[in-house]
Amino acid sequence: MLTEIKLGLCNPPEPIYLYVNQGEVDGESYVWYKFNISQDKKTPVTQRALTGYLSELRLTTKEFKGKDNLKLDIVVSADELYVVRTGIETNFAKSFLLATSLIQDFSKPLIIVATAGDENTVFCNLYDAATKTKIYREWSRDLDWATIIRDIQSVLGGNFSTISSIPKLSVVPQAVHPQDLRIKNIRTLLDYPLDLVREWLQFQDVDRPSLLHITKINELVKTMCLAWAADKCEYPNHAESLYQKQVVDAVVSGADELTAINGWMQQVQAAKVGAV
């Protein structure tokens, strides 16, 4: 990719490092940041996405509190040279590696998105920059991360001199987030198609309910419930009115949501039978 060389004063041709972490500085939240070593200062990066060409994947050992920490450096060529640095054991690194392992042609630009999870967790979503299509690979317990990194480096044309330094990364089964479990249980009760849930989440630019605000999760629950009732009630407004009273208001009063939805379903079906 040839670019016009601009003459005159400029900054040294050094990469811009983006460090992945979730936090807040001066009231400004971030999921990655720049760090000025001389000033010992973090500068939040408000943009959550970086578009460019993945040019290199390398492993770097950094000392922290007297211990060596293995970092994954994701080198991206864009308007500047960027290095996204994250711990090799982080969710960001693993979700990035999973998606990237599906790519066989790195001559096309990618969009790397940092997405906040619970507490300090940050995940990576990867997109084809041209089509805006999300690149996604299912999580598995039986993953050989060293092989995944080696394969990506092979496609990129990089060297594997540091591959032996990769430890056997732990793959700890992730506890199911309460909101993910909530949607799963309600979807199962309603027999609502999983593909439709995934499609709905994709429109929200997430891949799991727990990444959404609670108001959006409530909206998803209502969407599933009213879709279930669509062909079971002659008057849709009646089903929605019942939903507000039998589910929303009941849950606010302390009722179990699944029990409330089950009772609402029976009410809707009874209303249909009564109308026949």
PLY file of the C-alpha trace (Angstrom):
ply
format ascii 1.0
element vertex 276
property float x
property float y
property float z
element edge 275
property int vertex1
property int vertex2
end_header
0.00 0.00 0.00
1.76 3.14 -1.22
1.10 6.40 0.57
2.16 9.91 -0.25
5.15 11.02 1.80
4.46 14.35 3.49
7.49 16.59 3.76
8.25 18.95 6.63
8.07 18.78 10.40
6.50 15.64 11.83
6.57 13.27 14.75
9.13 10.44 14.82
7.95 7.32 12.95
7.21 5.40 16.12
4.19 3.17 16.63
1.21 4.30 18.65
0.62 1.83 21.46
-2.93 1.10 22.59
-3.15 -0.71 25.91
-6.30 -2.73 26.49
-8.04 -2.22 29.80
-11.34 -0.92 31.07
-11.27 2.07 33.39
-11.95 5.73 33.92
-9.75 8.86 33.91
-11.13 12.25 34.95
-14.68 10.95 34.58
-14.00 9.61 31.09
-14.44 5.87 30.65
-12.33 3.86 28.21
-11.60 0.31 27.05
-8.12 1.10 25.77
-5.70 3.96 26.26
-2.38 5.50 25.32
0.33 5.74 27.96
2.98 8.44 28.29
5.89 6.79 30.11
7.76 10.05 30.85
4.66 11.61 32.41
3.29 8.34 33.85
-0.06 9.36 32.39
-2.90 7.44 30.78
-4.79 9.08 27.92
-8.18 7.47 27.27
-8.99 6.64 23.64
-12.69 7.34 23.18
-13.00 5.55 19.83
-13.68 1.84 20.41
-12.61 0.67 16.97
-9.41 0.65 14.94
-9.50 0.07 11.17
-6.37 -1.05 9.38
-4.31 -3.91 8.00
-3.04 -6.58 10.38
0.66 -6.70 9.56
2.23 -8.65 12.41
1.41 -10.69 15.50
4.17 -10.98 18.05
4.78 -11.94 21.66
6.60 -9.59 24.02
7.71 -10.22 27.59
7.32 -7.28 29.96
8.29 -7.15 33.60
5.57 -6.18 36.07
6.02 -6.22 39.85
9.12 -8.38 39.51
7.47 -10.97 37.28
7.64 -11.56 33.54
4.32 -11.08 31.78
3.73 -12.31 28.25
1.96 -9.76 26.07
0.31 -10.14 22.69
1.22 -7.29 20.33
-1.26 -6.81 17.47
0.49 -4.65 14.87
-1.88 -2.70 12.61
-0.97 -0.49 9.65
-3.40 2.40 9.25
-2.97 6.19 9.10
-0.15 5.46 11.57
1.44 2.26 12.78
-0.49 0.99 15.80
0.36 -1.72 18.30
-2.53 -3.02 20.36
-0.94 -4.56 23.45
-2.80 -6.92 25.77
-2.04 -9.78 28.12
-1.88 -13.15 26.40
-4.34 -14.61 28.94
-6.94 -11.86 28.56
-10.40 -12.27 27.05
-9.47 -9.59 24.52
-6.47 -11.61 23.29
-8.39 -14.88 23.13
-11.45 -13.45 21.36
-9.15 -11.66 18.88
-7.16 -14.82 18.18
-10.30 -16.92 17.73
-11.74 -14.58 15.11
-8.42 -13.94 13.39
-7.76 -17.68 13.03
-10.56 -17.78 10.43
-8.87 -15.26 8.12
-6.80 -16.50 5.21
-6.28 -13.18 3.39
-4.78 -10.30 5.36
-4.54 -8.02 2.32
-7.95 -6.63 3.27
-8.49 -4.16 6.13
-10.11 -5.22 9.38
-12.00 -3.39 12.09
-10.83 -4.26 15.60
-13.44 -3.32 18.20
-12.82 -3.20 21.94
-16.03 -4.07 23.81
-16.48 -3.65 27.55
-17.68 -6.64 29.52
-18.26 -7.15 33.23
-16.05 -5.25 35.69
-12.65 -4.81 34.01
-13.18 -7.35 31.23
-12.67 -6.25 27.62
-13.55 -8.44 24.64
-12.54 -8.07 21.00
-14.99 -8.08 18.10
-13.49 -8.35 14.62
-15.11 -7.17 11.37
-14.34 -7.21 7.67
-13.88 -3.48 7.01
-15.31 -3.64 3.49
-18.50 -5.56 4.23
-18.87 -4.68 7.95
-19.43 -8.40 8.52
-18.52 -9.74 11.92
-15.92 -12.52 11.97
-16.87 -14.98 14.68
-15.68 -18.37 15.82
-17.36 -20.42 18.53
-15.50 -20.80 21.83
-14.24 -24.25 22.72
-12.51 -25.67 25.75
-10.10 -27.69 23.61
-8.10 -24.87 22.06
-4.37 -24.95 21.36
-3.49 -21.26 21.56
0.15 -21.77 20.54
-0.99 -23.49 17.33
-3.56 -20.76 16.67
-0.89 -18.06 16.99
1.54 -20.06 14.84
-1.09 -20.50 12.13
-1.95 -16.80 12.08
1.74 -15.86 11.92
2.18 -18.33 9.08
-0.56 -16.68 7.03
0.89 -13.26 7.85
4.36 -14.48 6.86
5.89 -13.78 10.25
8.60 -15.69 12.10
7.95 -18.09 14.94
11.06 -17.46 17.01
9.03 -16.74 20.14
6.48 -19.49 19.70
8.24 -21.81 22.15
7.83 -19.21 24.87
4.07 -19.47 24.80
2.89 -21.29 27.91
0.00 -23.71 27.81
-2.73 -21.14 28.30
-5.45 -22.00 30.71
-8.94 -22.24 29.33
-11.07 -21.68 32.40
-14.76 -22.38 31.82
-16.44 -19.00 31.98
-19.25 -18.67 34.51
-22.51 -17.94 32.75
-23.50 -14.32 33.26
-26.92 -13.99 34.97
-28.34 -11.97 32.07
-27.13 -14.52 29.50
-28.76 -17.27 31.58
-31.92 -15.17 31.90
-32.31 -14.87 28.13
-31.48 -18.55 27.62
-34.12 -19.70 30.10
-36.82 -17.40 28.73
-35.99 -18.34 25.13
-36.26 -22.02 26.07
-39.59 -21.49 27.84
-41.00 -19.69 24.79
-39.31 -22.06 22.31
-38.04 -18.92 20.59
-35.53 -19.54 17.73
-31.91 -19.04 18.77
-31.08 -17.62 15.34
-33.54 -14.78 15.88
-31.92 -13.93 19.21
-28.50 -13.86 17.56
-29.84 -11.67 14.76
-31.36 -9.26 17.29
-28.07 -9.07 19.21
-26.15 -8.48 15.98
-28.26 -5.38 15.34
-27.11 -4.15 18.76
-23.48 -4.82 17.77
-22.97 -7.41 20.53
-22.83 -11.19 20.64
-24.27 -11.82 24.11
-27.03 -10.21 26.20
-24.68 -9.46 29.11
-22.97 -6.79 26.98
-26.22 -4.84 26.78
-27.75 -2.30 29.16
-30.53 -3.78 31.28
-33.16 -1.74 29.41
-32.12 -3.40 26.14
-32.25 -6.85 27.74
-35.77 -6.12 28.96
-36.63 -5.06 25.41
-35.34 -8.38 24.09
-37.43 -10.31 26.63
-40.54 -8.37 25.61
-39.77 -8.91 21.91
-39.54 -12.68 22.42
-42.70 -12.84 24.51
-44.86 -10.78 22.14
-43.53 -12.75 19.15
-44.68 -15.92 20.92
-48.13 -14.39 21.46
-48.49 -13.04 17.92
-50.47 -16.01 16.59
-52.12 -16.88 19.89
-54.11 -13.75 20.55
-56.68 -12.10 18.34
-55.87 -8.67 19.73
-52.09 -7.97 20.06
-52.72 -4.97 22.32
-54.47 -7.29 24.77
-51.43 -9.61 24.93
-49.13 -6.61 25.50
-51.43 -5.21 28.17
-51.46 -8.56 29.93
-47.66 -8.73 29.63
-47.25 -5.38 31.37
-49.50 -6.46 34.23
-48.69 -10.16 34.54
-44.93 -9.95 33.91
-43.41 -6.46 34.16
-45.43 -5.24 37.12
-45.26 -8.64 38.82
-41.45 -8.81 38.54
-41.15 -5.27 39.93
-43.21 -6.47 42.90
-40.76 -9.32 43.47
-42.23 -12.20 41.49
-40.00 -14.75 39.76
-39.77 -13.75 36.10
-40.00 -17.24 34.59
-43.01 -18.04 36.76
-44.62 -14.75 35.77
-44.03 -15.36 32.05
-45.39 -18.89 32.32
-48.53 -17.53 33.99
-48.86 -14.87 31.29
-48.59 -17.52 28.58
-51.43 -19.46 30.18
-53.53 -16.27 30.36
-52.93 -15.55 26.66
-53.84 -19.09 25.66
-56.94 -19.02 27.87
-58.03 -15.76 26.26
-57.71 -17.35 22.83
-59.74 -20.36 23.85
-62.40 -18.09 25.32
-62.59 -16.10 22.10
-63.27 -19.21 19.99
0 1
1 2
2 3
3 4
4 5
5 6
6 7
7 8
8 9
9 10
10 11
11 12
12 13
13 14
14 15
15 16
16 17
17 18
18 19
19 20
20 21
21 22
22 23
23 24
24 25
25 26
26 27
27 28
28 29
29 30
30 31
31 32
32 33
33 34
34 35
35 36
36 37
37 38
38 39
39 40
40 41
41 42
42 43
43 44
44 45
45 46
46 47
47 48
48 49
49 50
50 51
51 52
52 53
53 54
54 55
55 56
56 57
57 58
58 59
59 60
60 61
61 62
62 63
63 64
64 65
65 66
66 67
67 68
68 69
69 70
70 71
71 72
72 73
73 74
74 75
75 76
76 77
77 78
78 79
79 80
80 81
81 82
82 83
83 84
84 85
85 86
86 87
87 88
88 89
89 90
90 91
91 92
92 93
93 94
94 95
95 96
96 97
97 98
98 99
99 100
100 101
101 102
102 103
103 104
104 105
105 106
106 107
107 108
108 109
109 110
110 111
111 112
112 113
113 114
114 115
115 116
116 117
117 118
118 119
119 120
120 121
121 122
122 123
123 124
124 125
125 126
126 127
127 128
128 129
129 130
130 131
131 132
132 133
133 134
134 135
135 136
136 137
137 138
138 139
139 140
140 141
141 142
142 143
143 144
144 145
145 146
146 147
147 148
148 149
149 150
150 151
151 152
152 153
153 154
154 155
155 156
156 157
157 158
158 159
159 160
160 161
161 162
162 163
163 164
164 165
165 166
166 167
167 168
168 169
169 170
170 171
171 172
172 173
173 174
174 175
175 176
176 177
177 178
178 179
179 180
180 181
181 182
182 183
183 184
184 185
185 186
186 187
187 188
188 189
189 190
190 191
191 192
192 193
193 194
194 195
195 196
196 197
197 198
198 199
199 200
200 201
201 202
202 203
203 204
204 205
205 206
206 207
207 208
208 209
209 210
210 211
211 212
212 213
213 214
214 215
215 216
216 217
217 218
218 219
219 220
220 221
221 222
222 223
223 224
224 225
225 226
226 227
227 228
228 229
229 230
230 231
231 232
232 233
233 234
234 235
235 236
236 237
237 238
238 239
239 240
240 241
241 242
242 243
243 244
244 245
245 246
246 247
247 248
248 249
249 250
250 251
251 252
252 253
253 254
254 255
255 256
256 257
257 258
258 259
259 260
260 261
261 262
262 263
263 264
264 265
265 266
266 267
267 268
268 269
269 270
270 271
271 272
272 273
273 274
274 275
